Structures are given as C-alpha cells and as structure tokens.
Amino acid sequence: GTPLAILGALGRAARLGAIVKGGSWMEKLATVDTVVFDKTGTLTLGKAEVVELDAAPGVSPTELLRIAASAEAYSEHPLARAVERKAAGLRLSTPQEFAYHPGKRVTCLLDGKFIIAGSRAFLREMGIPFTQASRHVEALSEVAVAQAGRLLGYIFIADMVRADAGKAMARLRSLKLHLVLMTGDSRAIADAMGRSLGFDEVHADLLPTDKLDRLRELKAQDRQVAMAGDGVNDAPALAAADVPIAMGSGTDIAQQFSGVLLIGDDLRKLADLIELARRCRGVILFNFAGTLLVD
C-alpha cells in the first residue's frame, strides 16, 4: 500500500503543478513544520522596475544610470535587469575585471575607473564615504553606486509582491507552519513585507552564508525546514534545507538543488502540496496499523 500511496501522491502533485522528485521528498514534506522564504523572485515577481534616481550633486541622473547599467551588464540579479531595462537607449560601456559578490553585488573597471554597485553595507565595506543621505522609501529596494571612491547616488527599484502571496501565507499559517522570511534587502523593506504577509520571523541584510547560518540555527532547534527560493543567492541554504523548493522561474542551480519544483510560481500550490503530503503520510500510517491488526 505504501508504494501505491506515494505514486498516487506524486501524480496528484504533478496535476497540482508541482514536481516532487521522488517519494522520499514527499515523505519529508509531510513532516515539515517550518517554511523559509527568500524575497526577490520568490515572494516577489522578480520583474523589478526602476522608479527613482537620486544622483549626488554634480552627477546627472542619466550618467548615474549609465554607469550602473554598464557595471551590472554581466550580473544575473533581478535588480540588475531592472537597471538595464531603464537604461535602454543609453550608450553603455563594456566593464572590465567584472566581479560578482553574492549578497553584496558587483565591482568592475569601467573606462579605467573602479565602479561599485550594490548595497550601502557593501559600499561602506569598500571604504566609500556616504556624503549624501539616502531618501530611502520603505517599500523600495536600493542600489548604491560609486565611482573611483566617490558616491554617485542611489537607484530605487520596486518589485511587485506576487498577487497570491498573501493568500498563500494565510493557507500555510492555517496548517500550523512557522513562517520565516530571509532576505538580503534592508531591515525596513524586510519588516514591511513581514508585517504585510504575517511572517513569524524576519531576517534582513543577509549574505548567502548568513542565510545558511540562519537555516542551520532553525534545524538545530529540531525543526523540519522547507525552503523556497529562486536560487540567485539561495543555493547554499537551499542545499541545506530538509526540503529545498525551487520556483519554476528560478535559476538552473536552484532547480538542480531542489527536491520540489513549483511550476507556474503560484505559491498557493505549496500549501496544497503540504496538505497532500500529510494525507499521503496518513494513508501510509493507516495501512501500517491495519497490517499490524491483521497480523
């Protein structure tokens, strides 16, 4: 009865729009009590748009955008793609000695000058003086840009929350699951999203290694942890989760590490899938009990 129950659950999961890569993942999913979510590309659409340019004195907004877009040319991050789209039509330069710093962003040489584009924490780490205060807006992500040791300004980016995110979180809470948000975004952005979606824990300003550390802390509390992410900065933590869950639009590396792949990116399918896994486990336990009684 056990193989039939698992095969039936795997088939039902596929019809729901989720690929579960084997019966062992279905069994693990049934015991999950904590679900960790990345923000960008998981809770949001990952189709960010630039909404404001805040250039430093003596720097034109167009030049700020041109330098940022040139520096981000080789980055795969959704925020980089937003900057690139905003800069369409501008004449960009080709970056040299490009380096991507996970969770921090990028550095490169551009027209012979050293460029940094990323979080304010990264620029501070690189010794950039912040002579210009950021007009940070709570709901917006921010890219700070520096050239040759000087702050050029900030680019503010909006990324729409998935329409189904609120209902999905409500469904997951109804299943008595502990919900955790982990993001590399600022505390203000993370707290705003945490409040709106009803997360139990919110962790912000995280590098990929920090996400891995937080996930290990949860597991050290004897929690059974599933993690949903798109893989841009999530691969280490995804690999360490009891059940790694990749979004259908996520990177190849996220899909490679995942035990579950959500097709179509509808987060409500995750609640359906956990309910299905629990029912499957109930059928298996019932079969075991029946077998013992017959014997």
N, C-alpha and C positions, 0 to 999 in steps of 0.2 A: 504493500500500500504506500510505503514511503516514496519509492521512485515515481509512482503514478501521481502522487500529490505534488511532488516537486515539478514534474514535467507539466502538469496542468497549470501550476502557478507560473512557470516560465512562459508558457503560451499565452496565458491571460495577461501577463506583464507586457508582452510584445503588443497585444491588442490595445493596451492602455497607452502605449507609446514609450515604453522603456525596455531597453535591452539589458537583461541580467545575465552576466557571463558565467553561468553555472549554478548548480544547486547549492553549493557551499555559500555563495554570496546571498542567495535567497534566505538561507537559514540564519546567516549573520544579521541580515536586515531585520529579521523578526525580533532580535534581542536588543536592537538599538534603543538607547534611552536619551541620547544627546545628538543634536544635529548642528554642525558648524557650517556657516555660510561665508563665503567670500562676497565682497560687494560688487566690484566692477565686472560686468559680463555675466554675473550670476543673479544678483538681485536687481541689477540694472540691465538695460538692453545692450550695453556696450557700444552704443551708437551715439557717442558724446558729440556735443557741438559747442564751439567757442561762442560765448555770449558777451564777453567784455575783454578789452585790452587796457591795461593800466601801465603805461610807459613811464619810465623815470624822466626827470627834467632833462631836456636836451636830446631825448630819444623819441623819434616819431613812432606811433603805433604800427605803422606799416613796416618799419625797419625791425621793430621788436618781433613782429610776426614772421618776417622773412628769415631772420636769424634762427628763431625757434624751429620753424618748419624745416630749414636746412639741416639743423642739428638732429632733428628727430627722423630724418629720412629713412634710416635703417632700423628704427625701432618698430616692434610689433604691438606695442601697448595701445589700447583703445584711445587714450588721451592723445597719443602721438598722431593717430589717424585723424582725430578731430582738428588738430592744429594744421595738419597737411591739407585737409579739405578747406579750411578757412583761408589758407594761403594760395588756393588755386588761382592761377593767373599771374602770380608774382614770379620773378626770376630768381630761382634758388641757386645756392652754391652747393658744390659737392663736398661733403665732410671727409676729412682725413683722420686717421687714427681714432676711428669711432670706437667707443666702449659703452656697453650697456651694463648698468649696475642694478641688479634686481632689487626692487623695492625702493630704489633711490632715483633712478632714471639714467640720463646719458651724459657723456662728455665727448668732445671731439675737437679737432683743429678745423677752423673754418676761415679761409682766406688768411691763414697764418696766425690766427688768434685763437686762444683756448676758450671754448664755449662749454658752459654747464647749463643743463635744462632739467629741472626736476623739483623735488620738494624743498621747502625752505630749510629743513633739517639737513639735507644733503649739501645745500649751498653753504650753510654755516660750517659744516664739517670740512668743506673745501676752503674755508677761510674768507668767504665773501662777506664784506660789511653790509649790513642792512640799513642804509641811509634813508630808505623810503618805506614807510609803513604800508602794509597790505590792507586794502579795503576788502577784507575777506567777507564773503557772503556765506552764511551757514550752509546753504544747500549746494554750493558750487565747489568743484574740485579746482585746484590751483597748480599752475606750472610757473615756477620762478626761473628767470633766465639771466645769466651773467656772461659777460664777455671780457676777457683779459683782466679778471679780478674786479670788475665793476658790475653792479646790479643794473640790468637794463629794464626790468619791470616784471609784471605778472600777467599771466593769461588765465582767465577764469572760464571754466568749462562746466556745462550742465550735462548730466547723463540721466535720462528718464528712468524712473523705477518701473519695473515690469507691472503691467496692469493687474496681473494675477497675484502679485507678491503678497498683498495684504490678506487676501482670502486664503492663500497657501499657508501663511504663518498661522492664521486662525485655525485652520484644519489641523496643522501639526501640534498646536497647543492643545487642541481637543483630544489628541492622542497621548497627552501627558508627557510630551517630549520637552527636554531642556534645549532652548534655542540660543545659539551663540553666534555673534557677528564678529568676524575678524577682517580688518582692512588696513591697507597702507595709507588710507586717507587720514586727514586731520581728525582730532578729537571732536571738533564742532560738527563736522559732516557725519561722523560715525554716530554720535549721540543723537543727532536729529533723526537719522534713519532708524536707530534703535528704538527711539520713542514712538515713531510713527508706525512701526511694524510689530512692536511688542516683544523685542528680544529680552531674554533673561540676563544675558551678559553681552557687553560691548567692549571690544579691544581695538584700539586705534593706533596709528603711526607704527604699524608693524612691518618689518622686513620679512622676507620669506623664512629666514631662520627663526624669527620671533614667532611666526605662525606655527612653525614646527614645535617650538618650545611650549607654546600655549596648548597645543593639541596633546602633547605628552603629559602636561600637567593634568588635563582632563582625564586621560587614561589612567594616570596614577591615582585618581580618585575612584577607580573601579567603574568608570563609566564606559559604556559601549558606544563608540563615537562613529557617526557617519559624517562625512564632509562633502559639501557640494562646492565645486569651483570650476572656473574656465581654464585654469592652467597657466595663465600668464605669469603669475608669481606664486602659484599654489602647489606646484609639483611635489616639493618635499613633504608638505603637510598632507597632501592627498595620499602619497605613498604610505604614510604612517597611520592613516585612519583605519579603523576596523572595516568600514565600508566606504571606499572612495567613489564619489558620484561625479561624473563629468556632464557638463551641459553639452547639448548637441552642437552648439556653435563654438565650443571651446577649441583649444589648440590640440594638435595631434598628441602632444605629450600628456595632456590631461586625459584624453581618451585611452591612451596606452596604459596609464596607471589605474584607470577606473575599473571597478567591479560592476558598476551600473552606469549606463549611458541613457540620459533623458533625451529623447528625440522631440524636437519641436520646442524645447525650452519652456514648456508650461510647468511651473513649479508645483501646481496642484497635483500633478502626476506623482510627485514624491510622496504625498500623503496617501494617495490611492495605493501606491506600491507598498508602503509600510503596512497599511491595513491588510493588503493581500498576503504579504509575508507572514503576518501574525495569524491570519486564518489558516494558511498552509501549515504553520507550525502546530496550530490547534488540531488539525486533521491528523497530523503525524502522531501527536501525543495520544489522541483518541484511539488510533489504530494500535499503538503500543499497549495501551490499557486494555483494549479489547482482546489482544493476543494473550496477555497475561491472564485475563479472566478465563479464557477458553482453555488455556493450559492447566 
